[in-house]
Amino acid sequence: MILPIYTYGQPVLRKVSQDIDADYPELDSLIANMVETLADSEGIGLAAPQIGLNIRLVIIDLDVISDDLPEYKDYKRVFINPHIIEYDDTETETMEEGCLSLPGIHENVKRPTRIHVKYLDRDFVEHDEWISGYLARVMQHEFDLLDAKMCIDRITPFHKQLIKNKLKAIMTGRYRCAYRTRPARR
């Protein structure tokens, strides 16, 4: 089932998400719905707060960009209870980022190119890894959402001021996008 994506201004996006365990109700169904929702939105990542749930669950599908980045062919993963343990700030990179919860907004965001993460996979097997490159950026973007942060929190106050009217429009439901959304108010 395709779920609506909560947009900027929804309180759920500003609450820190909680870890879950294998007994979380209907987890397999939730994951399937998130995968379908992500595919419908043509995004590359979806965090549970974006569908209204404050749980630490993220879906990442980089297969959709594998024509440009062939190393991500068939890369589709579920991350349960992901946490960034450490940022390696020795190298950073600035790239444009968009967010399904911020339709029509794309801003340059500076992030470390390498991070240390811990998470559980779909089978609740624990992983403890150093991740680098584009995947590290995507993980930081999605895992930020679990910690009540959005990519616009990582831009300069000047740039945030420049998009103030766009943010206000999103909060009031005055935007267009090709996927189902749930704005803060109409």
Buried (B, 14 or more C-beta within 10 A) or exposed (E): EBBBBBBBBBEBBBEEBEBBEEEBEEBEEBBEBBBBBBBBBEBBBBBBBBBBBBBBBBBBBBBBBBEEBEEBEEBBBBBBBBBBEEBBEEEEEEEEBBBBBBBEBEBEBEBBBBBBBEBBEEEEEEEEEEBBEBBBBBBBBBBBBBBBBBBBEBBEEEEBEEBEEBBEBBBEBEBEBEBEBBBBEE
